[in-house]
Structures are given as C-alpha cells and as structure tokens.
C-alpha cells in the first residue's frame, strides 16, 4: 500500500475526533502524521462548519481554525452531486461520490446508513475501529 492513503472521513468522524479521544481521534492523527490524505468536497466542509456552529456551539474563531486544518490536511475534490446510492439518507451520497471522484479506497464513517452499505464500487465503507485495524495491519 502506498502512503499517504487517500481516504474520506465522514463529518461525524471529524467532529468525534475533535471532541473526544477515541478511534475517530486516532484516525485524524493519521492525517496529521501524513499516513492518510483526507479528501473532501465543498459540501462536506459546509456540513462540518454548520454542525460545529449549530450543534456544538464552536466559536467562529475555532470553526475557522478547524476549517484551516481540514483544508491543509486534505485535498479538495470537485463532485457533481449526482450520485444516489444511500437510499435512507441522500445527504450521505457526497462522501461516496468524493471517494469515487478522488480515487480514495475507503470512506470512514460512524453513520449506519453508510457503514451498512459495506462498499460501493471499489470504495470500502468502514467504521473508524475497522479502519484503524486495517491501517495497523498494512503498516506493520
């Protein structure tokens, strides 16, 4: 496997990683260490900043700092927004479309709508715990 590995982190992974010190946090640490390269689209960044503002009451300065790191650590991928795969929540389609368009092999999510799909095309969809186990196996 070549590094950094291209991955898409669902918004819930970013938020959990920012707030708590569990598996999502360890996933983000892989990005800071340069072992993974997160891919994102403008819809994902907008969702993250909106949720940090409305659901978690982050200050605007804190949101700007998070957005700065998000963009610095990742690669912006332009998507069309046409993919319709997640029947129960089409808002989650952007994560899969970003992975497909950006040639990422995995979407890491805590959202059952995504995780229950298991895969779409060549993109595997897995929990943070499973992703960390896979990374540990591949890095030795």
C-alpha contacts under 8 A as a table, 3 or more apart, distances in Angstrom:
res1	aa1	res2	aa2	distance
1	X	5	X	7.68
1	X	138	X	7.04
2	X	5	X	6.29
3	X	34	X	7.88
3	X	35	X	5.69
3	X	36	X	6.67
4	X	34	X	6.01
4	X	35	X	4.50
4	X	36	X	4.42
4	X	37	X	5.58
5	X	35	X	6.35
5	X	36	X	4.44
5	X	37	X	5.77
5	X	104	X	7.68
6	X	36	X	5.83
6	X	37	X	4.82
6	X	38	X	5.91
6	X	39	X	6.72
6	X	102	X	7.98
6	X	103	X	7.26
6	X	104	X	4.72
6	X	105	X	6.64
6	X	106	X	7.61
7	X	36	X	6.64
7	X	37	X	6.13
7	X	38	X	4.93
7	X	39	X	5.98
7	X	99	X	6.97
7	X	104	X	5.11
7	X	105	X	6.36
7	X	106	X	5.28
7	X	107	X	5.97
7	X	108	X	7.41
8	X	38	X	5.34
8	X	39	X	5.15
8	X	40	X	6.62
8	X	95	X	6.61
8	X	98	X	7.29
8	X	99	X	6.01
8	X	104	X	6.94
8	X	106	X	6.41
8	X	107	X	4.68
8	X	108	X	6.21
9	X	12	X	7.96
9	X	13	X	5.92
9	X	14	X	6.76
9	X	38	X	6.61
9	X	39	X	7.63
9	X	95	X	7.80
9	X	107	X	5.87
9	X	108	X	4.94
9	X	109	X	6.37
10	X	13	X	5.38
10	X	14	X	6.79
10	X	44	X	7.97
10	X	95	X	6.58
10	X	107	X	7.01
10	X	108	X	6.04
10	X	109	X	5.04
10	X	110	X	7.60
11	X	14	X	5.18
11	X	15	X	6.22
11	X	44	X	6.91
11	X	47	X	7.21
11	X	48	X	5.76
11	X	109	X	7.88
12	X	15	X	5.12
12	X	16	X	5.89
12	X	109	X	6.77
12	X	110	X	6.42
12	X	111	X	7.52
13	X	16	X	5.22
13	X	17	X	5.84
13	X	24	X	5.14
13	X	25	X	7.77
13	X	108	X	7.24
13	X	109	X	6.07
13	X	110	X	6.72
13	X	128	X	7.53
14	X	17	X	5.07
14	X	18	X	6.12
14	X	24	X	6.97
14	X	25	X	7.81
14	X	28	X	7.25
14	X	48	X	7.82
15	X	18	X	5.12
15	X	19	X	6.25
15	X	48	X	7.55
15	X	52	X	7.54
16	X	19	X	5.24
16	X	20	X	5.57
16	X	21	X	7.90
16	X	22	X	7.81
16	X	24	X	5.91
16	X	25	X	6.82
17	X	20	X	5.64
17	X	21	X	6.42
17	X	22	X	7.05
17	X	23	X	7.53
17	X	24	X	4.57
17	X	25	X	3.64
17	X	26	X	7.31
17	X	27	X	7.56
17	X	28	X	6.42
18	X	21	X	7.89
18	X	25	X	6.61
20	X	25	X	6.71
21	X	24	X	7.44
21	X	25	X	5.21
21	X	26	X	7.37
22	X	25	X	5.40
22	X	26	X	6.57
23	X	26	X	4.96
23	X	27	X	6.25
23	X	128	X	5.65
23	X	129	X	5.82
23	X	132	X	7.49
24	X	27	X	4.94
24	X	28	X	6.40
24	X	128	X	5.66
24	X	129	X	7.95
25	X	28	X	5.18
25	X	29	X	6.27
26	X	29	X	4.92
26	X	30	X	6.50
26	X	132	X	7.76
27	X	30	X	5.26
27	X	31	X	6.95
27	X	128	X	6.74
27	X	132	X	6.85
28	X	31	X	5.12
28	X	32	X	6.49
29	X	32	X	4.94
29	X	33	X	6.08
30	X	33	X	5.01
30	X	34	X	6.23
30	X	35	X	5.27
30	X	36	X	5.75
31	X	34	X	5.07
31	X	35	X	5.87
31	X	36	X	4.82
31	X	37	X	5.86
31	X	38	X	6.84
31	X	73	X	6.53
32	X	35	X	7.77
32	X	73	X	6.96
33	X	36	X	7.78
34	X	37	X	6.78
37	X	73	X	6.69
37	X	74	X	5.60
37	X	75	X	7.29
38	X	73	X	6.69
38	X	74	X	4.54
38	X	75	X	6.50
39	X	74	X	5.24
39	X	75	X	4.87
39	X	76	X	6.09
39	X	77	X	6.54
39	X	98	X	7.04
39	X	99	X	7.18
39	X	102	X	6.98
39	X	104	X	7.68
40	X	44	X	6.12
40	X	45	X	7.04
40	X	74	X	6.69
40	X	75	X	6.21
40	X	76	X	5.18
40	X	77	X	5.81
40	X	95	X	7.94
40	X	98	X	6.51
41	X	44	X	5.33
41	X	45	X	6.53
41	X	76	X	5.46
41	X	77	X	5.07
41	X	78	X	5.94
41	X	79	X	6.82
41	X	94	X	7.86
41	X	98	X	6.50
42	X	45	X	5.12
42	X	46	X	6.10
42	X	76	X	7.47
42	X	77	X	7.99
42	X	78	X	7.63
43	X	46	X	5.11
43	X	47	X	6.15
43	X	94	X	7.36
44	X	47	X	5.11
44	X	48	X	6.19
44	X	94	X	7.38
44	X	95	X	7.63
45	X	48	X	5.13
45	X	49	X	6.25
45	X	67	X	7.28
45	X	70	X	7.94
46	X	49	X	5.35
46	X	50	X	6.01
47	X	50	X	5.16
47	X	51	X	6.09
48	X	51	X	5.32
48	X	52	X	6.15
49	X	52	X	5.13
49	X	53	X	6.13
49	X	63	X	6.22
49	X	67	X	7.26
50	X	53	X	5.15
50	X	54	X	6.01
51	X	54	X	5.17
51	X	55	X	5.19
51	X	56	X	6.76
52	X	55	X	5.81
52	X	56	X	4.95
52	X	57	X	6.18
52	X	58	X	5.51
52	X	63	X	6.92
53	X	56	X	5.90
53	X	57	X	4.86
53	X	58	X	5.20
53	X	59	X	7.09
53	X	60	X	7.60
53	X	63	X	7.38
54	X	57	X	5.75
58	X	62	X	6.02
58	X	63	X	6.22
59	X	62	X	5.14
59	X	63	X	6.21
60	X	63	X	4.98
60	X	64	X	6.09
61	X	64	X	5.09
61	X	65	X	6.27
62	X	65	X	5.07
62	X	66	X	6.23
63	X	66	X	5.08
63	X	67	X	6.06
64	X	67	X	5.05
64	X	68	X	6.02
65	X	68	X	5.04
65	X	69	X	6.36
66	X	69	X	5.25
66	X	70	X	6.03
67	X	70	X	4.90
67	X	71	X	6.15
68	X	71	X	5.35
68	X	72	X	6.03
69	X	72	X	4.88
69	X	73	X	5.84
70	X	73	X	5.49
70	X	74	X	6.10
71	X	74	X	5.24
71	X	75	X	6.83
71	X	76	X	7.35
72	X	75	X	7.86
77	X	98	X	6.33
77	X	101	X	7.11
77	X	102	X	6.10
78	X	98	X	7.55
78	X	101	X	7.76
79	X	94	X	7.74
79	X	97	X	6.66
79	X	98	X	6.21
79	X	101	X	6.85
80	X	83	X	7.90
81	X	93	X	7.82
81	X	94	X	6.45
81	X	97	X	7.35
83	X	93	X	6.13
83	X	94	X	7.47
83	X	97	X	6.25
84	X	87	X	7.27
84	X	90	X	6.33
84	X	93	X	6.06
85	X	90	X	7.15
85	X	93	X	6.09
86	X	89	X	5.53
86	X	90	X	5.36
86	X	92	X	6.46
86	X	93	X	5.87
86	X	113	X	6.63
86	X	114	X	6.87
86	X	117	X	7.93
87	X	90	X	6.20
88	X	113	X	6.57
89	X	92	X	5.80
89	X	93	X	7.65
89	X	113	X	6.84
90	X	93	X	5.28
91	X	94	X	6.58
92	X	95	X	5.88
92	X	96	X	7.47
92	X	113	X	7.83
92	X	114	X	7.11
93	X	96	X	5.42
93	X	97	X	6.16
94	X	97	X	5.02
94	X	98	X	5.89
95	X	98	X	5.16
95	X	99	X	6.28
95	X	107	X	6.91
96	X	99	X	5.08
96	X	100	X	6.14
96	X	107	X	6.88
96	X	120	X	7.56
96	X	123	X	7.44
97	X	100	X	5.08
97	X	101	X	5.95
98	X	101	X	5.22
98	X	102	X	5.85
99	X	102	X	5.17
99	X	103	X	5.77
99	X	104	X	4.65
99	X	105	X	6.96
99	X	106	X	6.97
99	X	107	X	6.81
99	X	123	X	6.87
100	X	103	X	5.24
100	X	104	X	6.31
100	X	122	X	7.86
100	X	123	X	6.85
101	X	104	X	7.86
104	X	107	X	7.74
104	X	123	X	6.84
105	X	122	X	6.46
105	X	123	X	4.80
105	X	124	X	6.18
106	X	123	X	5.09
106	X	124	X	4.62
106	X	125	X	5.64
106	X	126	X	7.32
107	X	123	X	6.95
107	X	124	X	6.26
107	X	125	X	4.74
107	X	126	X	6.42
108	X	125	X	5.95
108	X	126	X	5.16
108	X	127	X	5.51
108	X	128	X	5.79
108	X	131	X	6.93
109	X	114	X	6.92
109	X	115	X	6.52
109	X	125	X	7.11
109	X	126	X	6.14
109	X	127	X	5.22
109	X	128	X	6.49
110	X	114	X	7.95
110	X	115	X	6.97
110	X	126	X	7.97
110	X	127	X	5.62
110	X	128	X	7.11
111	X	114	X	5.56
111	X	115	X	6.08
112	X	115	X	4.83
112	X	116	X	5.47
113	X	116	X	5.76
113	X	117	X	6.99
114	X	117	X	5.46
114	X	118	X	7.31
114	X	125	X	6.65
115	X	118	X	5.49
115	X	125	X	5.49
115	X	126	X	5.50
115	X	127	X	6.69
117	X	120	X	7.18
117	X	125	X	7.01
118	X	124	X	6.05
118	X	125	X	5.03
118	X	126	X	6.66
119	X	122	X	7.05
119	X	123	X	5.47
119	X	124	X	4.25
119	X	125	X	5.21
120	X	123	X	5.29
120	X	124	X	6.59
120	X	125	X	7.76
121	X	124	X	8.00
126	X	130	X	6.14
126	X	131	X	6.29
127	X	130	X	5.32
127	X	131	X	6.19
128	X	131	X	5.06
128	X	132	X	6.13
129	X	132	X	5.21
129	X	133	X	6.31
130	X	133	X	5.11
130	X	134	X	6.20
131	X	134	X	5.06
131	X	135	X	6.11
132	X	135	X	5.01
132	X	136	X	6.04
133	X	136	X	5.08
133	X	137	X	6.23
134	X	137	X	5.13
134	X	138	X	6.22
135	X	138	X	5.09
135	X	139	X	6.03
136	X	139	X	5.32
136	X	140	X	6.01
137	X	140	X	5.36
